Every structure is written in C-alpha cells, then in structure tokens.
C-alpha cells in the first residue's frame, strides 16, 4: 500500500539482490545460497572495477531500506531520499546487467 515504507523498502532490497544475482548469472558465477557476505564478495571480486561502485553503492543504500523493514528507523523524508538514490542506482545497474546479458552466450 502507498505509504508503507517498510514494505516498500523490503521490496526494493529484494529487487536489488535479484539484480546482483542476475549479473552474476550473466557472468557465469553460480552461488547456491546468497548471504549478505556473498553478495558483497561477488561485487568486490567479480564486478569490473569501473562498474563496482554502482553495485556496491546500490547494495549499501538498499541495505538501509532492508533494515528499515525491521526497525522502522527512517522518517518519511529520509526514506524518500534514500529511495530515490536507490532507484537511480538500480536504473544504472539494470542498464549494465542487460548489456551484459545481450553479450552472454546462449
């Protein structure tokens, strides 16, 4: 529902993690269980240096939204600011992922 920032934050976290996993799959990296540590390790060790900040920043900022789901610590202004930051990063990461998918062998 509109205004449920906790649910929105958690859904965004899910979208971010799926985007990272999709990039991993496009690169042929298989990880059966994705812990937070594995998400960050993938970004640090498998994402090209020139693209790494996009993925790392996206995870960092989305993790705050994930935490908000449990703690409700963001007021509406802070949530909206963080949300907009994550949306921009997701859009950039999405472009990167889909370019990679277009090059991936079938």
C-alpha positions as CSV (number, residue, x, y, z in Angstrom):
1,X,0.0,0.0,0.0
2,X,1.1,3.5,-0.6
3,X,2.8,4.9,2.4
4,X,4.0,1.6,3.7
5,X,7.7,2.4,3.6
6,X,8.7,-0.7,5.5
7,X,7.2,-3.0,2.8
8,X,8.5,-0.8,0.0
9,X,12.0,-0.8,1.4
10,X,12.0,-4.6,1.7
11,X,10.7,-5.0,-1.9
12,X,13.4,-2.7,-3.1
13,X,16.0,-4.8,-1.2
14,X,14.7,-7.9,-3.0
15,X,14.9,-6.2,-6.4
16,X,18.5,-5.1,-5.7
17,X,19.6,-8.6,-4.6
18,X,17.9,-10.2,-7.7
19,X,19.7,-7.7,-9.9
20,X,23.1,-8.6,-8.4
21,X,22.2,-12.3,-8.8
22,X,21.2,-11.8,-12.4
23,X,24.5,-10.1,-13.1
24,X,26.3,-13.0,-11.5
25,X,24.4,-15.4,-13.7
26,X,25.2,-13.4,-16.8
27,X,28.9,-13.7,-15.9
28,X,28.5,-17.5,-15.2
29,X,29.0,-17.2,-11.5
30,X,26.9,-19.7,-9.6
31,X,26.2,-19.2,-5.9
32,X,23.6,-21.5,-4.5
33,X,23.0,-19.6,-1.2
34,X,23.3,-15.9,-1.3
35,X,24.1,-14.5,2.1
36,X,24.9,-10.8,2.6
37,X,28.6,-11.7,2.7
38,X,28.3,-13.5,-0.7
39,X,26.5,-10.5,-2.3
40,X,29.2,-8.1,-1.2
41,X,32.0,-10.6,-2.1
42,X,30.6,-11.1,-5.5
43,X,30.5,-7.3,-6.1
44,X,34.1,-6.8,-4.8
45,X,35.6,-9.7,-6.6
46,X,33.6,-10.2,-9.8
47,X,32.3,-6.8,-10.9
48,X,34.5,-4.9,-13.2
49,X,36.4,-2.1,-11.3
50,X,34.8,0.6,-13.4
51,X,31.3,-0.6,-12.5
52,X,31.9,-1.7,-8.9
53,X,30.8,1.5,-7.3
54,X,27.4,1.3,-8.9
55,X,26.8,-2.2,-7.4
56,X,28.4,-1.5,-4.1
57,X,26.5,1.8,-3.6
58,X,23.3,0.2,-4.6
59,X,23.7,-2.6,-2.1
60,X,24.8,-0.2,0.7
61,X,21.9,2.2,0.2
62,X,19.3,-0.6,-0.3
63,X,20.5,-2.4,2.8
64,X,19.4,0.7,4.8
65,X,15.9,0.2,3.3
66,X,16.1,-3.5,4.2
67,X,17.0,-2.5,7.8
68,X,14.1,-0.1,7.8
69,X,11.7,-3.0,7.2
70,X,12.7,-4.4,10.6
71,X,13.4,-1.3,12.6
72,X,11.2,1.4,11.0
73,X,14.0,3.9,11.7
74,X,13.6,6.2,8.7
75,X,11.2,9.1,8.8
76,X,9.3,9.8,5.5
77,X,11.8,12.4,4.3
78,X,14.8,10.2,5.0
79,X,13.1,7.2,3.4
80,X,12.2,9.2,0.3
81,X,15.7,10.5,-0.2
82,X,17.2,7.0,0.2
83,X,14.5,5.5,-2.1
84,X,15.3,8.0,-4.9
85,X,19.0,7.3,-4.5
86,X,18.5,3.5,-4.8
87,X,16.1,4.0,-7.8
88,X,18.8,5.9,-9.7
89,X,21.4,3.2,-8.9
90,X,19.0,0.4,-9.9
91,X,18.4,2.0,-13.2
92,X,22.1,2.3,-13.9
93,X,22.8,-1.2,-12.7
94,X,19.9,-2.5,-14.8
95,X,21.5,-1.0,-17.9
96,X,24.8,-2.7,-17.1
97,X,23.1,-6.1,-16.4
98,X,21.1,-6.0,-19.6
99,X,24.1,-5.0,-21.7
100,X,25.9,-8.0,-20.2
101,X,23.0,-10.3,-20.9
102,X,23.0,-9.2,-24.5
103,X,26.6,-10.3,-24.9
104,X,26.2,-13.6,-22.9
105,X,26.4,-16.8,-25.0
106,X,23.1,-18.7,-25.3
